[in-house]
Amino acid sequence: MTADEFLVAFAVEVGAPMPSPDEIDALLEVASIAAHSSERLAAPLTCWIGGASGRPVSELLAAARRVAPGMAPL
């Protein structure tokens, strides 16, 4: 199963929409910032917290940049 196939199946299973390509890029950057600024386990948990917040992905990326040491804000 490819990543795309898994994501589509998971989205259907949990009744959530698929992120747009721009949202995917931003979410991957959020996860990268979390993983490289802390322990790797911070990446998936940061994304879960972001999803639970209900905020737009652009706000999550800006927040991750503010939290990470040495990152420039958007």
PQR file of N, CA, C, O and H, with PARSE charges and radii, in Angstrom:
ATOM      1  N   MET A   1       0.846  -1.170   0.000 -0.4000 1.5000
ATOM      2  CA  MET A   1       0.000   0.000   0.000 -0.0000 2.0000
ATOM      3  C   MET A   1       0.896   1.241   0.000  0.5500 1.7000
ATOM      4  O   MET A   1       1.839   1.341   0.786 -0.5500 1.4000
ATOM      5  N   THR A   2       0.589   2.172  -0.886 -0.4000 1.5000
ATOM      6  CA  THR A   2       1.357   3.414  -0.927 -0.0000 2.0000
ATOM      7  C   THR A   2       0.887   4.354   0.186  0.5500 1.7000
ATOM      8  O   THR A   2      -0.149   4.132   0.813 -0.5500 1.4000
ATOM      9  H   THR A   2      -0.176   2.090  -1.524  0.4000 1.0000
ATOM     10  N   ALA A   3       1.664   5.394   0.412 -0.4000 1.5000
ATOM     11  CA  ALA A   3       1.273   6.395   1.404 -0.0000 2.0000
ATOM     12  C   ALA A   3      -0.054   7.040   1.010  0.5500 1.7000
ATOM     13  O   ALA A   3      -0.925   7.233   1.858 -0.5500 1.4000
ATOM     14  H   ALA A   3       2.505   5.575  -0.097  0.4000 1.0000
ATOM     15  N   ASP A   4      -0.212   7.373  -0.266 -0.4000 1.5000
ATOM     16  CA  ASP A   4      -1.465   7.980  -0.723 -0.0000 2.0000
ATOM     17  C   ASP A   4      -2.645   7.044  -0.493  0.5500 1.7000
ATOM     18  O   ASP A   4      -3.699   7.472  -0.024 -0.5500 1.4000
ATOM     19  H   ASP A   4       0.495   7.215  -0.956  0.4000 1.0000
ATOM     20  N   GLU A   5      -2.468   5.775  -0.819 -0.4000 1.5000
ATOM     21  CA  GLU A   5      -3.549   4.801  -0.610 -0.0000 2.0000
ATOM     22  C   GLU A   5      -3.904   4.690   0.872  0.5500 1.7000
ATOM     23  O   GLU A   5      -5.080   4.638   1.231 -0.5500 1.4000
ATOM     24  H   GLU A   5      -1.611   5.427  -1.200  0.4000 1.0000
ATOM     25  N   PHE A   6      -2.893   4.653   1.722 -0.4000 1.5000
ATOM     26  CA  PHE A   6      -3.143   4.564   3.156 -0.0000 2.0000
ATOM     27  C   PHE A   6      -3.882   5.797   3.647  0.5500 1.7000
ATOM     28  O   PHE A   6      -4.864   5.685   4.380 -0.5500 1.4000
ATOM     29  H   PHE A   6      -1.937   4.696   1.430  0.4000 1.0000
ATOM     30  N   LEU A   7      -3.412   6.979   3.243 -0.4000 1.5000
ATOM     31  CA  LEU A   7      -4.028   8.223   3.709 -0.0000 2.0000
ATOM     32  C   LEU A   7      -5.480   8.340   3.264  0.5500 1.7000
ATOM     33  O   LEU A   7      -6.336   8.750   4.048 -0.5500 1.4000
ATOM     34  H   LEU A   7      -2.614   7.070   2.647  0.4000 1.0000
ATOM     35  N   VAL A   8      -5.765   7.987   2.028 -0.4000 1.5000
ATOM     36  CA  VAL A   8      -7.152   8.026   1.548 -0.0000 2.0000
ATOM     37  C   VAL A   8      -8.010   7.045   2.347  0.5500 1.7000
ATOM     38  O   VAL A   8      -9.101   7.396   2.795 -0.5500 1.4000
ATOM     39  H   VAL A   8      -5.070   7.654   1.391  0.4000 1.0000
ATOM     40  N   ALA A   9      -7.520   5.823   2.524 -0.4000 1.5000
ATOM     41  CA  ALA A   9      -8.289   4.825   3.276 -0.0000 2.0000
ATOM     42  C   ALA A   9      -8.497   5.266   4.719  0.5500 1.7000
ATOM     43  O   ALA A   9      -9.581   5.078   5.271 -0.5500 1.4000
ATOM     44  H   ALA A   9      -6.634   5.537   2.159  0.4000 1.0000
ATOM     45  N   PHE A  10      -7.479   5.846   5.330 -0.4000 1.5000
ATOM     46  CA  PHE A  10      -7.593   6.299   6.716 -0.0000 2.0000
ATOM     47  C   PHE A  10      -8.583   7.451   6.813  0.5500 1.7000
ATOM     48  O   PHE A  10      -9.408   7.486   7.726 -0.5500 1.4000
ATOM     49  H   PHE A  10      -6.599   5.999   4.882  0.4000 1.0000
ATOM     50  N   ALA A  11      -8.506   8.395   5.877 -0.4000 1.5000
ATOM     51  CA  ALA A  11      -9.438   9.527   5.879 -0.0000 2.0000
ATOM     52  C   ALA A  11     -10.878   9.031   5.756  0.5500 1.7000
ATOM     53  O   ALA A  11     -11.763   9.522   6.458 -0.5500 1.4000
ATOM     54  H   ALA A  11      -7.836   8.367   5.135  0.4000 1.0000
ATOM     55  N   VAL A  12     -11.114   8.078   4.885 -0.4000 1.5000
ATOM     56  CA  VAL A  12     -12.462   7.509   4.733 -0.0000 2.0000
ATOM     57  C   VAL A  12     -12.879   6.814   6.028  0.5500 1.7000
ATOM     58  O   VAL A  12     -14.007   6.976   6.494 -0.5500 1.4000
ATOM     59  H   VAL A  12     -10.395   7.680   4.316  0.4000 1.0000
ATOM     60  N   GLU A  13     -11.971   6.051   6.597 -0.4000 1.5000
ATOM     61  CA  GLU A  13     -12.275   5.289   7.826 -0.0000 2.0000
ATOM     62  C   GLU A  13     -12.678   6.200   8.974  0.5500 1.7000
ATOM     63  O   GLU A  13     -13.598   5.878   9.725 -0.5500 1.4000
ATOM     64  H   GLU A  13     -11.054   5.920   6.219  0.4000 1.0000
ATOM     65  N   VAL A  14     -12.002   7.333   9.121 -0.4000 1.5000
ATOM     66  CA  VAL A  14     -12.294   8.222  10.258 -0.0000 2.0000
ATOM     67  C   VAL A  14     -13.230   9.367   9.882  0.5500 1.7000
ATOM     68  O   VAL A  14     -13.567  10.193  10.730 -0.5500 1.4000
ATOM     69  H   VAL A  14     -11.254   7.595   8.511  0.4000 1.0000
ATOM     70  N   GLY A  15     -13.651   9.423   8.624 -0.4000 1.5000
ATOM     71  CA  GLY A  15     -14.599  10.443   8.199 -0.0000 2.0000
ATOM     72  C   GLY A  15     -14.022  11.841   8.140  0.5500 1.7000
ATOM     73  O   GLY A  15     -14.700  12.817   8.462 -0.5500 1.4000
ATOM     74  H   GLY A  15     -13.378   8.751   7.935  0.4000 1.0000
ATOM     75  N   ALA A  16     -12.751  11.938   7.723 -0.4000 1.5000
ATOM     76  CA  ALA A  16     -12.082  13.237   7.643 -0.0000 2.0000
ATOM     77  C   ALA A  16     -11.698  13.512   6.189  0.5500 1.7000
ATOM     78  O   ALA A  16     -11.475  12.584   5.412 -0.5500 1.4000
ATOM     79  H   ALA A  16     -12.200  11.145   7.462  0.4000 1.0000
ATOM     80  N   PRO A  17     -11.623  14.798   5.828 -0.5600 1.5000
ATOM     81  CA  PRO A  17     -11.196  15.118   4.465  0.2800 2.0000
ATOM     82  C   PRO A  17      -9.690  14.943   4.310  0.5500 1.7000
ATOM     83  O   PRO A  17      -8.935  15.020   5.280 -0.5500 1.4000
ATOM     84  N   MET A  18      -9.278  14.711   3.087 -0.4000 1.5000
ATOM     85  CA  MET A  18      -7.849  14.671   2.780 -0.0000 2.0000
ATOM     86  C   MET A  18      -7.318  16.096   2.781  0.5500 1.7000
ATOM     87  O   MET A  18      -8.009  17.006   2.323 -0.5500 1.4000
ATOM     88  H   MET A  18      -9.891  14.649   2.299  0.4000 1.0000
ATOM     89  N   PRO A  19      -6.103  16.311   3.287 -0.5600 1.5000
ATOM     90  CA  PRO A  19      -5.510  17.644   3.206  0.2800 2.0000
ATOM     91  C   PRO A  19      -5.158  17.979   1.752  0.5500 1.7000
ATOM     92  O   PRO A  19      -4.901  17.094   0.936 -0.5500 1.4000
ATOM     93  N   SER A  20      -5.156  19.268   1.457 -0.4000 1.5000
ATOM     94  CA  SER A  20      -4.742  19.723   0.120 -0.0000 2.0000
ATOM     95  C   SER A  20      -3.231  19.532  -0.018  0.5500 1.7000
ATOM     96  O   SER A  20      -2.539  19.323   0.978 -0.5500 1.4000
ATOM     97  H   SER A  20      -5.365  19.987   2.120  0.4000 1.0000
ATOM     98  N   PRO A  21      -2.722  19.601  -1.243 -0.5600 1.5000
ATOM     99  CA  PRO A  21      -1.266  19.506  -1.405  0.2800 2.0000
ATOM    100  C   PRO A  21      -0.505  20.562  -0.595  0.5500 1.7000
ATOM    101  O   PRO A  21       0.543  20.259  -0.026 -0.5500 1.4000
ATOM    102  N   ASP A  22      -1.016  21.793  -0.535 -0.4000 1.5000
ATOM    103  CA  ASP A  22      -0.356  22.828   0.266 -0.0000 2.0000
ATOM    104  C   ASP A  22      -0.402  22.489   1.750  0.5500 1.7000
ATOM    105  O   ASP A  22       0.572  22.713   2.469 -0.5500 1.4000
ATOM    106  H   ASP A  22      -1.868  22.039  -0.998  0.4000 1.0000
ATOM    107  N   GLU A  23      -1.529  21.951   2.214 -0.4000 1.5000
ATOM    108  CA  GLU A  23      -1.638  21.550   3.619 -0.0000 2.0000
ATOM    109  C   GLU A  23      -0.691  20.399   3.935  0.5500 1.7000
ATOM    110  O   GLU A  23      -0.097  20.355   5.012 -0.5500 1.4000
ATOM    111  H   GLU A  23      -2.320  21.769   1.630  0.4000 1.0000
ATOM    112  N   ILE A  24      -0.553  19.477   3.005 -0.4000 1.5000
ATOM    113  CA  ILE A  24       0.374  18.363   3.203 -0.0000 2.0000
ATOM    114  C   ILE A  24       1.791  18.892   3.375  0.5500 1.7000
ATOM    115  O   ILE A  24       2.506  18.481   4.288 -0.5500 1.4000
ATOM    116  H   ILE A  24      -1.036  19.512   2.130  0.4000 1.0000
ATOM    117  N   ASP A  25       2.198  19.808   2.492 -0.4000 1.5000
ATOM    118  CA  ASP A  25       3.545  20.386   2.596 -0.0000 2.0000
ATOM    119  C   ASP A  25       3.743  21.074   3.941  0.5500 1.7000
ATOM    120  O   ASP A  25       4.782  20.906   4.579 -0.5500 1.4000
ATOM    121  H   ASP A  25       1.617  20.142   1.750  0.4000 1.0000
ATOM    122  N   ALA A  26       2.747  21.849   4.376 -0.4000 1.5000
ATOM    123  CA  ALA A  26       2.857  22.564   5.653 -0.0000 2.0000
ATOM    124  C   ALA A  26       2.888  21.590   6.822  0.5500 1.7000
ATOM    125  O   ALA A  26       3.666  21.777   7.758 -0.5500 1.4000
ATOM    126  H   ALA A  26       1.902  21.986   3.857  0.4000 1.0000
ATOM    127  N   LEU A  27       2.052  20.550   6.785 -0.4000 1.5000
ATOM    128  CA  LEU A  27       2.046  19.564   7.870 -0.0000 2.0000
ATOM    129  C   LEU A  27       3.374  18.820   7.953  0.5500 1.7000
ATOM    130  O   LEU A  27       3.876  18.554   9.046 -0.5500 1.4000
ATOM    131  H   LEU A  27       1.421  20.398   6.024  0.4000 1.0000
ATOM    132  N   LEU A  28       3.938  18.488   6.803 -0.4000 1.5000
ATOM    133  CA  LEU A  28       5.243  17.827   6.813 -0.0000 2.0000
ATOM    134  C   LEU A  28       6.315  18.744   7.380  0.5500 1.7000
ATOM    135  O   LEU A  28       7.240  18.280   8.047 -0.5500 1.4000
ATOM    136  H   LEU A  28       3.531  18.704   5.916  0.4000 1.0000
ATOM    137  N   GLU A  29       6.199  20.049   7.119 -0.4000 1.5000
ATOM    138  CA  GLU A  29       7.155  20.986   7.690 -0.0000 2.0000
ATOM    139  C   GLU A  29       6.965  21.108   9.198  0.5500 1.7000
ATOM    140  O   GLU A  29       7.940  21.182   9.945 -0.5500 1.4000
ATOM    141  H   GLU A  29       5.448  20.426   6.577  0.4000 1.0000
ATOM    142  N   VAL A  30       5.695  21.128   9.651 -0.4000 1.5000
ATOM    143  CA  VAL A  30       5.423  21.149  11.097 -0.0000 2.0000
ATOM    144  C   VAL A  30       6.069  19.928  11.755  0.5500 1.7000
ATOM    145  O   VAL A  30       6.751  20.051  12.772 -0.5500 1.4000
ATOM    146  H   VAL A  30       4.903  21.067   9.044  0.4000 1.0000
ATOM    147  N   ALA A  31       5.849  18.760  11.172 -0.4000 1.5000
ATOM    148  CA  ALA A  31       6.422  17.533  11.729 -0.0000 2.0000
ATOM    149  C   ALA A  31       7.945  17.578  11.721  0.5500 1.7000
ATOM    150  O   ALA A  31       8.585  17.134  12.675 -0.5500 1.4000
ATOM    151  H   ALA A  31       5.295  18.659  10.346  0.4000 1.0000
ATOM    152  N   SER A  32       8.525  18.107  10.659 -0.4000 1.5000
ATOM    153  CA  SER A  32       9.981  18.211  10.565 -0.0000 2.0000
ATOM    154  C   SER A  32      10.539  19.150  11.627  0.5500 1.7000
ATOM    155  O   SER A  32      11.540  18.843  12.274 -0.5500 1.4000
ATOM    156  H   SER A  32       8.005  18.468   9.884  0.4000 1.0000
ATOM    157  N   ILE A  33       9.887  20.296  11.802 -0.4000 1.5000
ATOM    158  CA  ILE A  33      10.334  21.240  12.829 -0.0000 2.0000
ATOM    159  C   ILE A  33      10.293  20.579  14.199  0.5500 1.7000
ATOM    160  O   ILE A  33      11.242  20.682  14.977 -0.5500 1.4000
ATOM    161  H   ILE A  33       9.074  20.546  11.276  0.4000 1.0000
ATOM    162  N   ALA A  34       9.190  19.903  14.486 -0.4000 1.5000
ATOM    163  CA  ALA A  34       9.059  19.240  15.791 -0.0000 2.0000
ATOM    164  C   ALA A  34      10.125  18.165  15.977  0.5500 1.7000
ATOM    165  O   ALA A  34      10.734  18.066  17.042 -0.5500 1.4000
ATOM    166  H   ALA A  34       8.420  19.819  13.854  0.4000 1.0000
ATOM    167  N   ALA A  35      10.349  17.364  14.942 -0.4000 1.5000
ATOM    168  CA  ALA A  35      11.301  16.258  15.050 -0.0000 2.0000
ATOM    169  C   ALA A  35      12.740  16.746  15.189  0.5500 1.7000
ATOM    170  O   ALA A  35      13.545  16.119  15.878 -0.5500 1.4000
ATOM    171  H   ALA A  35       9.855  17.445  14.076  0.4000 1.0000
ATOM    172  N   HIS A  36      13.061  17.850  14.547 -0.4000 1.5000
ATOM    173  CA  HIS A  36      14.439  18.338  14.585 -0.0000 2.0000
ATOM    174  C   HIS A  36      14.708  19.299  15.734  0.5500 1.7000
ATOM    175  O   HIS A  36      15.864  19.591  16.040 -0.5500 1.4000
ATOM    176  H   HIS A  36      12.407  18.360  13.988  0.4000 1.0000
ATOM    177  N   SER A  37      13.655  19.791  16.369 -0.4000 1.5000
ATOM    178  CA  SER A  37      13.820  20.716  17.501 -0.0000 2.0000
ATOM    179  C   SER A  37      13.731  20.002  18.834  0.5500 1.7000
ATOM    180  O   SER A  37      14.013  20.595  19.875 -0.5500 1.4000
ATOM    181  H   SER A  37      12.716  19.554  16.121  0.4000 1.0000
ATOM    182  N   SER A  38      13.343  18.746  18.817 -0.4000 1.5000
ATOM    183  CA  SER A  38      13.103  17.988  20.039 -0.0000 2.0000
ATOM    184  C   SER A  38      13.385  16.524  19.740  0.5500 1.7000
ATOM    185  O   SER A  38      14.122  16.193  18.811 -0.5500 1.4000
ATOM    186  H   SER A  38      13.113  18.265  17.971  0.4000 1.0000
ATOM    187  N   GLU A  39      12.798  15.673  20.529 -0.4000 1.5000
ATOM    188  CA  GLU A  39      12.883  14.246  20.249 -0.0000 2.0000
ATOM    189  C   GLU A  39      11.953  13.920  19.091  0.5500 1.7000
ATOM    190  O   GLU A  39      10.936  14.588  18.903 -0.5500 1.4000
ATOM    191  H   GLU A  39      12.199  15.942  21.284  0.4000 1.0000
ATOM    192  N   ARG A  40      12.289  12.911  18.324 -0.4000 1.5000
ATOM    193  CA  ARG A  40      11.507  12.559  17.135 -0.0000 2.0000
ATOM    194  C   ARG A  40      10.045  12.279  17.452  0.5500 1.7000
ATOM    195  O   ARG A  40       9.176  12.530  16.617 -0.5500 1.4000
ATOM    196  H   ARG A  40      13.116  12.369  18.477  0.4000 1.0000
ATOM    197  N   LEU A  41       9.762  11.768  18.628 -0.4000 1.5000
ATOM    198  CA  LEU A  41       8.373  11.449  18.957 -0.0000 2.0000
ATOM    199  C   LEU A  41       7.503  12.694  19.024  0.5500 1.7000
ATOM    200  O   LEU A  41       6.276  12.593  19.034 -0.5500 1.4000
ATOM    201  H   LEU A  41      10.468  11.564  19.306  0.4000 1.0000
ATOM    202  N   ALA A  42       8.127  13.872  19.071 -0.4000 1.5000
ATOM    203  CA  ALA A  42       7.352  15.110  19.097 -0.0000 2.0000
ATOM    204  C   ALA A  42       6.617  15.339  17.777  0.5500 1.7000
ATOM    205  O   ALA A  42       5.581  16.004  17.770 -0.5500 1.4000
ATOM    206  H   ALA A  42       9.124  13.955  19.064  0.4000 1.0000
ATOM    207  N   ALA A  43       7.115  14.815  16.670 -0.4000 1.5000
ATOM    208  CA  ALA A  43       6.509  15.083  15.363 -0.0000 2.0000
ATOM    209  C   ALA A  43       5.059  14.589  15.262  0.5500 1.7000
ATOM    210  O   ALA A  43       4.169  15.392  14.984 -0.5500 1.4000
ATOM    211  H   ALA A  43       7.957  14.275  16.675  0.4000 1.0000
ATOM    212  N   PRO A  44       4.797  13.304  15.477 -0.5600 1.5000
ATOM    213  CA  PRO A  44       3.402  12.872  15.340  0.2800 2.0000
ATOM    214  C   PRO A  44       2.500  13.462  16.419  0.5500 1.7000
ATOM    215  O   PRO A  44       1.331  13.751  16.166 -0.5500 1.4000
ATOM    216  N   LEU A  45       3.039  13.639  17.611 -0.4000 1.5000
ATOM    217  CA  LEU A  45       2.213  14.194  18.686 -0.0000 2.0000
ATOM    218  C   LEU A  45       1.905  15.663  18.452  0.5500 1.7000
ATOM    219  O   LEU A  45       0.815  16.127  18.787 -0.5500 1.4000
ATOM    220  H   LEU A  45       3.989  13.404  17.816  0.4000 1.0000
ATOM    221  N   THR A  46       2.853  16.403  17.879 -0.4000 1.5000
ATOM    222  CA  THR A  46       2.615  17.799  17.520 -0.0000 2.0000
ATOM    223  C   THR A  46       1.508  17.888  16.471  0.5500 1.7000
ATOM    224  O   THR A  46       0.635  18.752  16.559 -0.5500 1.4000
ATOM    225  H   THR A  46       3.739  16.027  17.607  0.4000 1.0000
ATOM    226  N   CYS A  47       1.545  17.007  15.491 -0.4000 1.5000
ATOM    227  CA  CYS A  47       0.501  17.002  14.467 -0.0000 2.0000
ATOM    228  C   CYS A  47      -0.856  16.639  15.069  0.5500 1.7000
ATOM    229  O   CYS A  47      -1.875  17.204  14.674 -0.5500 1.4000
ATOM    230  H   CYS A  47       2.254  16.305  15.420  0.4000 1.0000
ATOM    231  N   TRP A  48      -0.880  15.719  16.003 -0.4000 1.5000
ATOM    232  CA  TRP A  48      -2.153  15.373  16.663 -0.0000 2.0000
ATOM    233  C   TRP A  48      -2.677  16.572  17.444  0.5500 1.7000
ATOM    234  O   TRP A  48      -3.859  16.904  17.346 -0.5500 1.4000
ATOM    235  H   TRP A  48      -0.052  15.260  16.324  0.4000 1.0000
ATOM    236  N   ILE A  49      -1.821  17.220  18.211 -0.4000 1.5000
ATOM    237  CA  ILE A  49      -2.234  18.391  18.986 -0.0000 2.0000
ATOM    238  C   ILE A  49      -2.763  19.470  18.035  0.5500 1.7000
ATOM    239  O   ILE A  49      -3.792  20.091  18.303 -0.5500 1.4000
ATOM    240  H   ILE A  49      -0.862  16.951  18.291  0.4000 1.0000
ATOM    241  N   GLY A  50      -2.059  19.686  16.934 -0.4000 1.5000
ATOM    242  CA  GLY A  50      -2.504  20.667  15.951 -0.0000 2.0000
ATOM    243  C   GLY A  50      -3.867  20.333  15.390  0.5500 1.7000
ATOM    244  O   GLY A  50      -4.718  21.212  15.252 -0.5500 1.4000
ATOM    245  H   GLY A  50      -1.223  19.181  16.716  0.4000 1.0000
ATOM    246  N   GLY A  51      -4.082  19.072  15.066 -0.4000 1.5000
ATOM    247  CA  GLY A  51      -5.393  18.659  14.557 -0.0000 2.0000
ATOM    248  C   GLY A  51      -6.480  18.831  15.594  0.5500 1.7000
ATOM    249  O   GLY A  51      -7.591  19.256  15.277 -0.5500 1.4000
ATOM    250  H   GLY A  51      -3.391  18.358  15.178  0.4000 1.0000
ATOM    251  N   ALA A  52      -6.162  18.500  16.833 -0.4000 1.5000
ATOM    252  CA  ALA A  52      -7.150  18.635  17.910 -0.0000 2.0000
ATOM    253  C   ALA A  52      -7.489  20.097  18.178  0.5500 1.7000
ATOM    254  O   ALA A  52      -8.571  20.404  18.680 -0.5500 1.4000
ATOM    255  H   ALA A  52      -5.260  18.154  17.091  0.4000 1.0000
ATOM    256  N   SER A  53      -6.562  21.005  17.843 -0.4000 1.5000
ATOM    257  CA  SER A  53      -6.808  22.430  18.090 -0.0000 2.0000
ATOM    258  C   SER A  53      -7.837  23.002  17.128  0.5500 1.7000
ATOM    259  O   SER A  53      -8.491  23.999  17.433 -0.5500 1.4000
ATOM    260  H   SER A  53      -5.684  20.756  17.435  0.4000 1.0000
ATOM    261  N   GLY A  54      -7.981  22.376  15.974 -0.4000 1.5000
ATOM    262  CA  GLY A  54      -8.919  22.871  14.981 -0.0000 2.0000
ATOM    263  C   GLY A  54      -8.426  24.088  14.211  0.5500 1.7000
ATOM    264  O   GLY A  54      -9.164  24.659  13.408 -0.5500 1.4000
ATOM    265  H   GLY A  54      -7.450  21.566  15.726  0.4000 1.0000
ATOM    266  N   ARG A  55      -7.189  24.483  14.450 -0.4000 1.5000
ATOM    267  CA  ARG A  55      -6.631  25.655  13.763 -0.0000 2.0000
ATOM    268  C   ARG A  55      -6.218  25.300  12.343  0.5500 1.7000
ATOM    269  O   ARG A  55      -5.917  24.142  12.055 -0.5500 1.4000
ATOM    270  H   ARG A  55      -6.589  24.019  15.102  0.4000 1.0000
ATOM    271  N   PRO A  56      -6.201  26.294  11.449 -0.5600 1.5000
ATOM    272  CA  PRO A  56      -5.723  26.043  10.084  0.2800 2.0000
ATOM    273  C   PRO A  56      -4.247  25.636  10.082  0.5500 1.7000
ATOM    274  O   PRO A  56      -3.484  26.012  10.971 -0.5500 1.4000
ATOM    275  N   VAL A  57      -3.872  24.874   9.084 -0.4000 1.5000
ATOM    276  CA  VAL A  57      -2.511  24.369   8.989 -0.0000 2.0000
ATOM    277  C   VAL A  57      -1.503  25.516   8.959  0.5500 1.7000
ATOM    278  O   VAL A  57      -0.418  25.398   9.529 -0.5500 1.4000
ATOM    279  H   VAL A  57      -4.492  24.568   8.362  0.4000 1.0000
ATOM    280  N   SER A  58      -1.844  26.609   8.309 -0.4000 1.5000
ATOM    281  CA  SER A  58      -0.917  27.746   8.255 -0.0000 2.0000
ATOM    282  C   SER A  58      -0.623  28.281   9.657  0.5500 1.7000
ATOM    283  O   SER A  58       0.507  28.684   9.936 -0.5500 1.4000
ATOM    284  H   SER A  58      -2.725  26.705   7.845  0.4000 1.0000
ATOM    285  N   GLU A  59      -1.613  28.289  10.532 -0.4000 1.5000
ATOM    286  CA  GLU A  59      -1.398  28.724  11.914 -0.0000 2.0000
ATOM    287  C   GLU A  59      -0.539  27.727  12.683  0.5500 1.7000
ATOM    288  O   GLU A  59       0.270  28.117  13.525 -0.5500 1.4000
ATOM    289  H   GLU A  59      -2.530  27.961  10.306  0.4000 1.0000
ATOM    290  N   LEU A  60      -0.713  26.451  12.394 -0.4000 1.5000
ATOM    291  CA  LEU A  60       0.093  25.424  13.069 -0.0000 2.0000
ATOM    292  C   LEU A  60       1.563  25.574  12.681  0.5500 1.7000
ATOM    293  O   LEU A  60       2.451  25.456  13.526 -0.5500 1.4000
ATOM    294  H   LEU A  60      -1.370  26.134  11.710  0.4000 1.0000
ATOM    295  N   LEU A  61       1.809  25.833  11.412 -0.4000 1.5000
ATOM    296  CA  LEU A  61       3.192  26.016  10.963 -0.0000 2.0000
ATOM    297  C   LEU A  61       3.801  27.240  11.626  0.5500 1.7000
ATOM    298  O   LEU A  61       4.944  27.194  12.081 -0.5500 1.4000
ATOM    299  H   LEU A  61       1.087  25.930  10.726  0.4000 1.0000
ATOM    300  N   ALA A  62       3.058  28.325  11.687 -0.4000 1.5000
ATOM    301  CA  ALA A  62       3.566  29.535  12.337 -0.0000 2.0000
ATOM    302  C   ALA A  62       3.851  29.270  13.812  0.5500 1.7000
ATOM    303  O   ALA A  62       4.862  29.734  14.340 -0.5500 1.4000
ATOM    304  H   ALA A  62       2.130  28.363  11.318  0.4000 1.0000
ATOM    305  N   ALA A  63       2.973  28.532  14.478 -0.4000 1.5000
ATOM    306  CA  ALA A  63       3.173  28.219  15.896 -0.0000 2.0000
ATOM    307  C   ALA A  63       4.412  27.349  16.087  0.5500 1.7000
ATOM    308  O   ALA A  63       5.188  27.576  17.016 -0.5500 1.4000
ATOM    309  H   ALA A  63       2.152  28.156  14.049  0.4000 1.0000
ATOM    310  N   ALA A  64       4.604  26.363  15.224 -0.4000 1.5000
ATOM    311  CA  ALA A  64       5.778  25.487  15.324 -0.0000 2.0000
ATOM    312  C   ALA A  64       7.049  26.306  15.156  0.5500 1.7000
ATOM    313  O   ALA A  64       8.033  26.080  15.860 -0.5500 1.4000
ATOM    314  H   ALA A  64       3.974  26.179  14.469  0.4000 1.0000
ATOM    315  N   ARG A  65       7.033  27.250  14.234 -0.4000 1.5000
ATOM    316  CA  ARG A  65       8.209  28.096  14.023 -0.0000 2.0000
ATOM    317  C   ARG A  65       8.473  28.983  15.235  0.5500 1.7000
ATOM    318  O   ARG A  65       9.630  29.246  15.564 -0.5500 1.4000
ATOM    319  H   ARG A  65       6.233  27.434  13.662  0.4000 1.0000
ATOM    320  N   ARG A  66       7.415  29.447  15.905 -0.4000 1.5000
ATOM    321  CA  ARG A  66       7.606  30.272  17.097 -0.0000 2.0000
ATOM    322  C   ARG A  66       8.172  29.460  18.252  0.5500 1.7000
ATOM    323  O   ARG A  66       8.984  29.964  19.027 -0.5500 1.4000
ATOM    324  H   ARG A  66       6.475  29.233  15.637  0.4000 1.0000
ATOM    325  N   VAL A  67       7.757  28.232  18.368 -0.4000 1.5000
ATOM    326  CA  VAL A  67       8.177  27.373  19.489 -0.0000 2.0000
ATOM    327  C   VAL A  67       9.601  26.865  19.305  0.5500 1.7000
ATOM    328  O   VAL A  67      10.356  26.760  20.271 -0.5500 1.4000
ATOM    329  H   VAL A  67       7.098  27.822  17.738  0.4000 1.0000
ATOM    330  N   ALA A  68       9.972  26.547  18.051 -0.4000 1.5000
ATOM    331  CA  ALA A  68      11.282  25.960  17.800 -0.0000 2.0000
ATOM    332  C   ALA A  68      12.384  26.984  17.958  0.5500 1.7000
ATOM    333  O   ALA A  68      12.290  28.083  17.411 -0.5500 1.4000
ATOM    334  H   ALA A  68       9.359  26.632  17.266  0.4000 1.0000
ATOM    335  N   PRO A  69      13.427  26.644  18.696 -0.5600 1.5000
ATOM    336  CA  PRO A  69      14.549  27.569  18.849  0.2800 2.0000
ATOM    337  C   PRO A  69      15.219  27.862  17.513  0.5500 1.7000
ATOM    338  O   PRO A  69      15.505  26.948  16.740 -0.5500 1.4000
ATOM    339  N   GLY A  70      15.466  29.136  17.249 -0.4000 1.5000
ATOM    340  CA  GLY A  70      16.207  29.528  16.068 -0.0000 2.0000
ATOM    341  C   GLY A  70      15.424  29.545  14.779  0.5500 1.7000
ATOM    342  O   GLY A  70      15.999  29.800  13.721 -0.5500 1.4000
ATOM    343  H   GLY A  70      15.233  29.879  17.877  0.4000 1.0000
ATOM    344  N   MET A  71      14.126  29.283  14.828 -0.4000 1.5000
ATOM    345  CA  MET A  71      13.311  29.296  13.604 -0.0000 2.0000
ATOM    346  C   MET A  71      12.768  30.702  13.376  0.5500 1.7000
ATOM    347  O   MET A  71      12.376  31.393  14.316 -0.5500 1.4000
ATOM    348  H   MET A  71      13.658  29.076  15.687  0.4000 1.0000
ATOM    349  N   ALA A  72      12.752  31.110  12.115 -0.4000 1.5000
ATOM    350  CA  ALA A  72      12.173  32.416  11.766 -0.0000 2.0000
ATOM    351  C   ALA A  72      10.661  32.259  11.651  0.5500 1.7000
ATOM    352  O   ALA A  72      10.190  31.303  11.035 -0.5500 1.4000
ATOM    353  H   ALA A  72      13.071  30.548  11.351  0.4000 1.0000
ATOM    354  N   PRO A  73       9.894  33.176  12.229 -0.5600 1.5000
ATOM    355  CA  PRO A  73       8.439  33.093  12.087  0.2800 2.0000
ATOM    356  C   PRO A  73       8.029  33.352  10.644  0.5500 1.7000
ATOM    357  O   PRO A  73       8.774  33.953   9.870 -0.5500 1.4000
ATOM    358  N   LEU A  74       6.836  32.891  10.296 -0.4000 1.5000
ATOM    359  CA  LEU A  74       6.321  33.128   8.932 -0.0000 2.0000
ATOM    360  C   LEU A  74       5.948  34.569   8.757  0.5500 1.7000
ATOM    361  O   LEU A  74       5.497  34.965   7.682 -0.5500 1.4000
ATOM    362  H   LEU A  74       6.230  32.403  10.925  0.4000 1.0000
TER
END
